[in-house]
Amino acid sequence: MSRIPRREFLNLSALAAGGALLAPRLSFASATRGKSRLVVVIMRGALDGLAAVPPYGDPDYARLRGDLALRPGGGPGGEALTLDGHFGLHPALGFLHDSFTARELLVFQAIASPYRERSHFDGQDLLENGTPRAHAVQTGWLNRALAEMPGRPAREAGVALGQNVPLLMRGPAAVTSWSPSKLTALDEDTLARITDLYAADKLLSVRLADALAGDRIAAEDADDAMMTGKPAMQSPAQPAPAAQGPGRYAEVVHAAAGFLKQEDGPQVAVFDTTGWDTHANEGGAKGQLAGRLAQLDAALATLKQQLGPVWNDTAVLLMTEFGRTAATNGTRGTDHGTATAAFLLGGAVAGGRVVTDWPGLAPRALYQGRDLAPTLDLRCVLKGLLADQLRVPTRALEKTVFPDSESARPLAGLLRG
């Protein structure tokens, strides 16, 4: 359970190339039938990777972070949860730490997309479109990957839960959508009348049937949770989050589990979280960022509990558009940066490792004198993950899913077996 040294890290990348990386919205994509599931979580707003995965073993970390620096230990004082003696996890990430100990979590540090500016709008577009340039295409890398999977279904490749389908899921693979209703539930008589009204229209009748089926799946999963009396799992290092956050997460996560558990249902899910733009009053072991991390940590624990045996074949990727500055600013926060942290979680993951070619935080090592320098291309992780979990062909990954990405060699060994 130690970080990968520089030499081993570089060898791993070369080997992989020779043999072939908080207002939620959720989208699903159905792929070929099989046991593998993939969940992608977009953390919009630029997660502070040096707070989520504090490098307390770096001699320059405490100097740059000041009062926000986390000490190692994982004790009652809110210290970082130990990973390998050099890196830790924020104390609000108790479930993720348990997953690391159980070898179900890979932590990536000093990772970035090809984007090197600091605009949320452009950074998120590039994060989702899968090219080296923002706004270069109007489709997402995950949708294109679904279109390239062997044996993909003839009907809709996915269903999106939320008001909009994110760019990540737009493209040649057809998707439908479902969102939690804000209206009072219709009675059976009204639904029957609407069904009769739509019966003569083939398109509308199919859409209505799909919507009702989606409602039924989500409702059945929520009922199962109530009948079993199993509450959402909470991080042992943090009390239950405030009511506003987990309530909204719970609805999304329960619906996600309901769809993913269906034998002929979707294999891939995507959901957004927001609120990671911590310019002011970010907080250290406690505070604004800690609360958001705790909400997400609890939601991931709930997802595992609700998926049950399906969790063993699931991989969950958490990614953000860029990181934050190495040093804090004058308002006890951090500004837009470059490299950050990412996570790969799940029963299918070969975890218990921190994957990094750590550049250090010395003044001469910082990118443009202010940011953690990127040493791992996010596309290396994405290519390795899509190849192993969804069986996307290597040629499609290079030419269609991530065009102009020859320099980003896929990482091998991310998943068990």
PyMOL commands that set and color helices and strands:
alter all, ss='L'
color gray80, all
select helices_A, chain A and resi 6-19+49-52+61-68+94-101+120-129+141-148+167-169+188-198+202-228+244-260+288-313+363-365+378-389+394-401
alter helices_A, ss='H'
color red, helices_A
select strands_A, chain A and resi 25-29+37-43+81-82+88-89+105-112+158-161+175-178+268-273+314-320+340-345+353-355+376-377
alter strands_A, ss='S'
color yellow, strands_A
deselect
rebuild
show_as cartoon
